Amino acid sequence: MQAHCRYGPAKAFLHAADLYPGDHGTVRGRYAYSAWLYVKFDKLKYFCWVAPSVVNIEGDINKVYLTEPKLPGPSVLYGAPENVRVQREGDRVVVTWDRVAMTEDDDRGYMLDVFVCQNQRLIWYPVSLPNQYETSAAFTDEPGCSAPSGGVLYTVEKHGYSHPTKIPWIPAP
């Protein structure tokens, strides 16, 4: 089916290429926290990530090595978000930051790549915000996980991502 290939293993990542029926490629990796596959399509000179639900797969993808995303960048046009702040009220965590001014053409907003604790499980939660004017995101983060919650924040422009800014996460009580 017609689909999108992305620069990371979720819809929150930038679009890398359009895929069409008949496109072929080779799975070269998979992500530990989603079912997405790292694929080298014959028609492309680069790798990208695709949801397994939009492609026909031959073979056992569980035998494919786990792979970490390699985001395009860092951006030479725009810096990383600054003045990142976190407020916690019980299980609700709100992350805010200062706006990074971008041209309208380049502006792809921000991406937060976070792990939160819910139902005593650490869950990967990537979030994209559509433009430079949305400078906050809220999460549910409960106590009870064996590993800490946290994450990073990127400025996103049409050519790639800024360096990540670590979010100064406030642990659950």
N, C-alpha and C positions, 0 to 999 in steps of 0.2 A: 504494500500500500504506500501511498505518498506519505512521507514522514520527514522529521527533522533529525539531523545529527547535531550534537552539541559539544561544546568544549569541556563539559563535565558530565557526571553521571546522574543528572536530574534535570527537570524542566527549568529549574532556576538558573541554569547556566546559559551563556550566550549561544545563539544559533551559529553553527559552523558550516552546514551544507544542507541542501535539499536532497532527499532521497526519493527515488521513483521505482515503480515496479520494474523488475529486471536488473536493477543494480546488484552487483555482486561484491563481496569482500571477504576478508578473513578476520575472525575474532582473535584478538591478540591479548585480551585481558578482561577482567571483570572487577567490579567494585565490591568491597566487603560489606558496605552499608546500604546498597541498593542492588537491584537485579540487572542494572545497566551494563552494557558490554562496550569494551574498547575495540574499535574496528578500524581496519585499513580497507577502505573501499577501493576497488580497482580504478574508478574514475577520479579519485582524489590523490593529491600528493602528500596528504597529511592524515593523521588519525583523528577520529572523533568518537563520541559516545552515543549509543543508541539504545532505546528501550527494547528489550527482547520481544515485546508484544507487537512490534511493528515490522519485524523481519522473520523470515523463515530460517531456522537454524538446523544445521546438520551436525550431529555429534553431541557429546556430553559437555555442556558449558561448565559443569562443576569441576572438570579436569583442567580448566583454564586458570592460569595464575592470577592472583589478585594484583591489581594495578592501582596506583594512586593517580588522580588527575594532575595534569601538568597544564596550568592555565596559560593562555597567551599573555605576554607582557613581560616585565611590568610596563605600564603605560609611560611614555615619555612626555605626554601632553598634560596629564593630570595627576595630582598627588593622592596619597592615601587619605582617608577620612581622619580628621583630627578632633581633639576634645571629645573623645568617646566617653559617655557617661552611662551608668547603670543604676536603676532604681528597682528595689524589690519591695513588694507588698505581699507578704505571704508567699503563695506559689506563683504570683505574677511578676515577671521580670520585664522591664521596659528598657531598651537600649536606644540612646539618642546620640547624635553627633552633629558637628558643624557641616553645613552644606559645602560641597565642592562645586564651584562654578564651572560649568561646561557649556560649550556651544550646543545649540539645539540639535544640530546634526550628529554630534558625537555622543550626546547624552543617552546612556542606557541605565542610569540610576546607580543602585548599589546592590551588593550581594552580601548576605550574612551566611556564613558557613558555621553552624553551631551544633552542639550536642546538648540535649536537655534530658533531665530525668523525669520519666512519667511511668507510673505503675511499677516502680522499682527497676525500670529498664532504661539504659542510656540510649537515646534515640537520635539519629542524625537528622537534622532539620535545616536544609538549605532554603533560604528565602531570597527572592529577588524583588527589589522595589523598582518601579518603572521609570523614575526620573529623579533628577538631582534635588527636587523640592521635598521629597518624602524622606525625612531624616530621623525616623524612629521605627522601631519594630518591637512587638510584644510577644512574649513566650510564656508558656506554662512550664514551670520547673519545680518539681517536687523533691522532697528529701527521700533518701532511701537507696541511692545507687552506690555501688562500690567504687566508681570512678567519678571524678568531678565533672560538672557541666562547664561549658565555656565555648569559645569560638573566636572567629576572626571576621573582619569586615573589610570589604573591598569597594573602591570606586570602580564603576564599570563604564567603559566607553566603547564605541563600536570597533575599536582595534584590539581591545583586550582589557586587562585588569590592572589596577594599581598594586603596589606592594600591599600585603595584608596588614591590618591594624588589629592587634590583639584586643579583645573585649575584656575589660576588667570586671569579670563576672563576680557577682556576690553569691556565695554559696547558700544553699537552702539551710534553714536552721535545724 
